Amino acid sequence: MDKIIPAFELSLLDPTISDVCADMLETGIDSLLDDGIFKSIPIVGVLIGAGKTAQNIHERNLLRQTINFINSFNDGTIKREKLDKYRRKISEDSHKAEEEMGRVIILLNKNVDIKKSEILGSFFKEYVNENISWDQFCELSDVTMRLFLADIDLLLKINRKTITDTSQCVAYQAERLNSLGLIETAIKSLTFSSGRNESPKELYISDLGRRFVRYGIS
């Protein structure tokens, strides 16, 4: 991690690199690696080695996840003074740089879905913008790693109140969101006849869910 952390820091916090990352996503990683353009991105050179190409499936995956994270982070909405403040903070505190940048690299290395790295990039951007705390970033990143991407659409509909109870959706998807703390549920009513039938559960977005939608996928 001795080389990865500084290289990741340089790549992430230099807005000029975001253009190259965007090109990589549009043109394809392989073609740009062949052209050698990747050498302008410090983290890429460290991950695959100077003059080499990423042959190992794990290297290629981490490369894609990292490029998408950087691209999501540098979407043009970070305030310059906040970015400069954060850059100074971690340059003056190597322990904090190791803690924060190291955590992000570990998360990206675990990712399979590109979408999750994009969401993490959005959350880290909001952390640097001081809209969420570090503890909140950690909480949101943990939720992101455990989230089923197929459940995001349901979360958005519950947030918009186009779905309000489990009769309008697949119940087990709602239960998964509830287990992550993104929504809350409540029994609407109970009816009794020859047996006991439980009515659909009402669904509400939680505070954590609102934060997830607002800063990660809105």
N, C-alpha and C positions, 0 to 999 in steps of 0.2 A: 504493500500500500504506500511505501515511501515515495515512489514515483507517480503513482496513480492520483493521489490526492492533489498535489500541486498542479498536475496536468489538467485534471478535471476542473479545478478552481479557475485556471486560466481560460479554459475553453468555455466554461459556463458564464463567466462574468465579463467577457469581452463581447459586446454587442455586435462588433464587426464580423465575428465568426458565424453569427446566426445566418448570414446570407449563404455561406458555404454549406451549412447544415441543411438549409432549405433546398439548395441545389442537389445535395445528396439524396434527399427524399424524393425529389421530382425526377431526377435522371436515373437513379439507381446506384446503390453503393458500389457494386462491382465495377462499373464503368469508370467511376471516379477514382476508385483505388488504382485501377490500371493506369490512369492518367497522372497519378501522383498528387492530385489536388488535396488529398487527405492530409498531407504533411503540414498544411496550414492550421490544422486542428490538433493541438498538443495531446489531448486525450486519445485520439485515434492512433497517433504514432506510438504512444506508450502501450496501447492495448495489442497492437499487432506487430510492432517492431518496425523500425525504419527500413524501407525498401522491400517489405514483405507484404503479402496479402493474407487476409483472414481465411484460413482453411478450416480451422476447428469450428464445429457447430456452436460451441459455447462462446467462442470469441466473436463469431459473426452475430450471434444473438445479442450479446452485451453491446456490441458496436451499434446495432440497430436501435436497441433500447436507449442507449446514451444519446445518440443523435436526435431521436424523437423527443427525449426529455429536454435537451438543450433548445430545440426548436420551439417547443411549447413554452419554455421559460422565457425565451427572448421573443415574445410576440408583440413587442412595442408598447406594452402598457406599464412597464416598470418605471417608476419615477427616478430620474437621474440622481437626485440627491439621496434617495433610499439605496440605490445600487452602490453609489460611492461610499455611503456609510457602512453598508454590509461588507464591502471589499476591505475597508480599513479595519473593521472589527476582526475579521478572520485572519488578516495579514499580521495583526498584532497579537493574536492568540492562536498558536498552533494547535493547542488542545481542542479549542472550539472548531477549528477547521477539520481536524481529524474526526471529531464527533459528528459534525453535521455532513460534511462531504462524504465521509466514510460510510455513514448510514445510507445516504442516497445511492452510492455505488453498490452497496450490498443489496439494496432493494431492487435496483435495476438488473442486477445479475440474477435475481430470482424470477424476474418477469418472463412470461412467455408472450403475453398479449401486449402489442404496441400501445393500445388504447390506455392501458394502465400507466405506462410510462408518460404518456401525454398528460394524464390526470395528475400524476405526481409532479410533473413540471409546472402545472398550473398552481398546485398547492405551494410549491417551493417559491414560486413567484410572489404569491400572496404573503408568504412568510417574510420575504425580503422587503416587500412593500409595507410590512408591519400591520397587515390586516388580520393576521392570525399569529399566535405565539408559537414558539418552538414545540411546546407540549401539544398544542392543537395540531400542528403539522404531523407530529408523530402519531397522534390518534387517527388523523385522517389517512395517513399513509398505511397504517395497520388495517384500517377498514378497506382501503383500496385493494390491498393484497388478498384479502379474504372475500371480496365481492365477486359475485357472478356477473359478468358483463351483460348477460341476458336479462338481468333484473333492473338495469338502469332505466329502461323505458318505463317500467312500472313505477319506479321511484319518482320519475318526472311527472307521471300522471297523478300520483298521489299528491305531489307537491302542488300541482295545478288544480287539484280537487276534481279532476275529471273521473277519477276512480276514488270512491269513498268507503267501500266495504268489500269483503272477500267474495261476495256473490258476483262481482264484476271483473274478477281476475283469477289467475291460478293461485289457489290458496297457499301452496308450498313456497311460491316465490315471495309472497307477502311474509311468510314465516321466516324466510331467510333474511329479508331486509330487517325484520323485527329483531332477529338474533344479533344483527350487527349494530343495533341501536339507531338505525336510520329512520325507522318509523315506530309508531306506537299503535297498539290495538286496544279495542274495548268491545265487550259483548253488547250488542244492540238491545236484545231482549231475549227472553226465554218463553217458549210456548210448551204447553203440556197437553198431551192427548193420551193415547194408549201407552205411549212411551215419551221419552224426553228428547226433544229436538232443539238443538242449539241454533239460534239464528246466526246469520253472517256477522263477522266481526267488523266493527268500524275501523277505518285506517286513517291515521294522522301522521303527518310529517313531524319528526322530532327536531329539536334544536340542532343536534348533530347532523341530521339529514338536510336541514336547511343550509347549514354551513357547507356540507358536501356539494350540494347542488349549486350554490352560489359561487363558490370558489373553484370547484373542480369541473363541472360539466354544464354550467349555464350558458 
